[in-house]
Amino acid sequence: MIIVTGAAGFIGSCLISRLNSEGKTDLLLVDDFAKHEKDPNLTGKHYSGKQDRNSFIAWLKTNQDPVECIFHIGARTDTTEFNKAIFDELNLNYTKALWEICAQKNIPFIYASSAATYGLGEHGYDDRDDSIIPLLKPLNPYGDSKNDFDKWALIHREASRQTPPQWVGFKFFNVYGPNEYHKARMASVIFHAFNQIKQQGFVKLFRSHNPDYADGGQLRDFVYVKDVVDVLYHAYASKIKSGIYNLGSGTARTFLDLAKATFHALALEPKIEFIDTPADIRDKYQYFTEAKMEKLKGTGYTRPFHTLEEGVKDYVQQYLSGKKYL
């Protein structure tokens, strides 16, 4: 049995599709299944059972069936939520509890961290130097919760405390792709650009308030969800070395590139307007993110990542245009 938390969500449901493509159907799905807006993400998927996230930890403690691996993708991801207690409960403490059970039961544990841990990038984006992790300054409680767990995991490793036989954390960068329809304002910029074009005929981007960047020239590492789940499967199947890894495309691209790629995928001429970045987030606005990917490549992962244009074209034409699911 393989367990996937956050199974009804964006990345979790895409991971189930990837596992199904490899013939893996003995899957236990964990989520808050009361949120029915995510139900379509699981249509057509093959799995053996479901477990509510609130009862899952108790179930796992007493479960006697062999568990091959836990993919812990579930988390509270709202970067506009500032109640630290929510993140402590759902992200930090929940993940600690799963780690400790995996350590006791000898279960490999692959979990979702986030590039939000890097903050403004003051210490760069190199995952080969774990010593920077305690120095990182995330910009919101969500990023703090992810970094707090990364630090906790490293402390366990350095202190030679009991750990899962394999534990791997992935710092997801700006993931986009099918099955994010339910995410509303937290969906990717590509999702919002597509809908703006369909509804208004143009895309709005934030104006730059940094003299080093032109309007629309802010840079992000956008990574297609199909690449993300390929990497997750590689980590499981190849049993890569325990540690914390970046998971981005490795190439920073501008928001202007993204908007143009979305128009081109729709065979339309770009029409782009710029609006001021809201004053309350200007001092916390990232102007550049780019994953260093040498550590992952060192595990033997050789599959090329989608370029921004390739990923956006596939997403827009194969999924968004017909509201289809992966």
N, C-alpha and C positions, 0 to 999 in steps of 0.2 A: 504493500500500500504506500502511495505517495500522498502527502497532505499539502494542500495549498490554502493558505489563509488569504483573506481579501479576494476570494475566488470569484465573486460576482462583480468585482470592480474592473476597472480599465485594464491594468497590466495583468492582474490575476486571471481574468477570463481569457486573455490572449495567450497566457502561459498554458492554460488548459488545452486550448486548440493545438499548441505546439506539442504538448505531451501526447495528446490524442494522435497527432500525425506520426508519432513514433510507436504507436500501438499501446500506449499507456492509458488504460481505462479504469484500473483499480485505484481510483482517486477519491479521497475524502475532501469535500469542499467545506471551508469554514468561512462564515461571513455573518453579517446581520441581514438575514433573508427577509426581514419585515419590510425592507426598503424595496418595494416592488418595481421602482423605476429602473432597477438594474437587472430585472428578470430576463429581458431579451438577450443580455450578454451570455446567458447560459443555454439559450435555445440551440438544440442540435449537438450539444456537448455530451460526451460519454464519461460517466463517473459512477462510482459505486455507492456514494452516500453523501449526506450533508450533516453539518453540525453547527449549531448556533455559536457565535464567537464567545458569548457570555458563559456558556457551559463547557466550552472546548477544553480549557485547561484541566478542569476536574475530570472530564472524560479521558484526556490523555494520560493523566496520572494512573488511572486504573485500567487502561486499555492493555490487553494481553496480545493483540495481534501484532505481527512484525511490521514496523514502519521503516520504509527504505530511505525516506528523506522528508524533511519539512521545508517547504518554500514559504517563508513568512513574508508575504507581500502586503498584508493588511495593515493599515495605519490611518490615523487622522491626518489628512494632508492639507487642510485649509490654512494657507499662510496668512489669512486675514483674521484668524482666531487668535486672541491674545490671552486666553485663560490657560495659564500654565498647568493647572491641575488636570485639565482634560488631556493634555499631551503626556503628562506624567503617568496617568492611568492607562491610556490606550496605546501609547507608543513605547515609553520607557519601561514601566513596570511589567506590562504584558509581555514584552519581548524578553525581559530578564527571566520571567517565569518559564517561558518556552525554552530558553537556553538551558536553564537548570534541569528541566525534565529531559531534554535531549542529551545533556551530559550524563545524567544518571542512567538513561536507557540506551546510550550509545547510538543515538540517531543523528545523522548528518543534518546540519542546520544552515540554510541559505536564506539570508534576510535582506530586506530593502533598507538601505541607508539613503542618503540624498546629497546632491551637490549643494543644497541649501546650507550644509554644514560649513562650506567654505566662506560664507559671508561675502564681503566685498572683494575677496581674492587677495587680501593683503599678503598672504603666505603662499600664493600660487595655487596651482591645481595639480600637484604632483603626488600621486598616491604611493610612491615608492619610499617616502619618508614618513613613517608613522609618528615621528617625534613632533610633527607640526599639529597633530590632531588635538592635543590639549591646549594649543595656542589659538585655535580657530575661534572666530567670533561671529556666529550666525546672526542673522538680522531679525529673527522672529522666534517665538517659542517652538514652532514646528521644527525649525533647523536646530534649535537647542536640544530638543528631545532626541533627534537623530544623532547628534554629536555626543550627547551624554551617554547614549548606549554604546557608540563606537569606543568611547573612552573606557567605559566599564568592561567591554570585551577585551580591550588591550591590557587592562590591569589584570584581568584573569590570566591572560597568556603570560604576561611578564612575571606574575607571582606564582606561576606553575600550578594554578588552581585547576580544578576539574573543568574540562571544556568538552563540547561535543567532539566526536572523532574527526569531523570536518566541519568547520564553520567559516562561512564566507559572507561578507557584507558588500553590497554593491551600492555605490553612490550614483544614483540615477541623476542624469542631467535633464535637459528639457525634452521629456518624452512626448511624442505625439502619435496619433494613429487611431484606427477603428476601435470601437467599444467605449469611447469616452463621451457618448451622447448625454449621459446622466450627470456629468460633472458640472454643468452650468458654467458659472463664471470661472471655475477652476480648470476648465478645459483648455487645451492648447491654443496658442495664437493662430495656428492654421485653421482650427475648428471655427474660431471667431471670425477670421478673415473670410473664410468661405461663406459664412452666414451673412456677413456685412455685404459682400458682393452680391449675393442672391437677393437681399432685401433692399439695398440702397444703391448698388452699382459702384461702390467705392470702398476703400479700406482706410480706417483711421489708425495712425501710428502715433506714438508719443514723440513729441519734439525733444531734441537733445538739449539738456541744460548743462552740458559739459563741453567746454570749448575744444576738447580733443576729439570730439565725435560730431559728425554731421547729423542732421535730422534723419532718423531711420538708420543711422550707422551704428547704433548700439549692437553689440555682438553677443551671440549666445551659441552654445553647443546644442543644437537640435538633433535628437536621435529618434529614429523610427522605431515604433514598438516591436516590429518584426525582428529587428536587430537585437533589441533588449531581450526578448524571449529566447532567441538563438543562443545568446551568451549565457542566460540562466540555465538552459539545457546543457550547454557545454560544461558549465561548472559542476553540474550534477553527474553527467555521464563520464566526464574525464577525471572526476574527483580531484579538482585542482587544489593547490596548496591553500591552507587556511589563511585568512587575512582579509583586509579591506581593499576593495578595488574600485576604480572609477568605471562608470558605464555611460559613456557618451559616444559621439561619432568620432571625436578627436579633432574636429575641424569647426572652428567658430565661424558663423555666418551672420550677416546683418538681418535686421527685421525687414529692411527694404528688399533684400534677396528673397526672403520668405514671402512677402506680399506679392512680388512679381511672379514667383514660382506658382502661387495660387491662381493668379490671373491666367498665366500661360496654360496651366492644367485645364482651365475652363475655356481656352482659346479666345481670351478677351484681352484687350489692351489695358495695361495697368492704369488705374485712377486712384491716387493716394493722397490723403489729406493728413496734416499733422496737427495734433492738439497738445496742449501743455500737459506734462506729467503732473499729476495731482501733487500739491505742495506737501501733503502729509507723508508722501513716500519718496520725495526727491532725494533726501539725504541717505536713503537706504536703497537706492536704485542701482542695480548692477549694470555696468556698461560693458563688461567683458567676462565671459566664462568659456573655458575650453579644457576638456578633459585630456590629461596626459594618459595615453593608452598603452605605454610600453609594458607595464606590469601584466596586464591582461594578455597581451600578445606573447609574453614570455611563458604563458601556460599552454601554448600551442594553438591558440585561437587564431585562425588565418582567414576566416571568411570576411570579405570586404563589406564595409558598412554602406548602406544606401547613401548617396549624395542627397543633399536637401532637395534638389530638383526631382530626383528619382522617387524619393519617399513621398513628397507632396503630390506628385502626379499619381502615384499608386493610391494614396489615401483619398484624394479628391475624386478620381475617376472610378475607382473600384468600390469605394465605400460611401463617402459623403454624398455623392450625387444621387445615390439610391437609398441612402440611410441603411446600408448593409452592415453586417457584423462579421468579425473574424472568428 
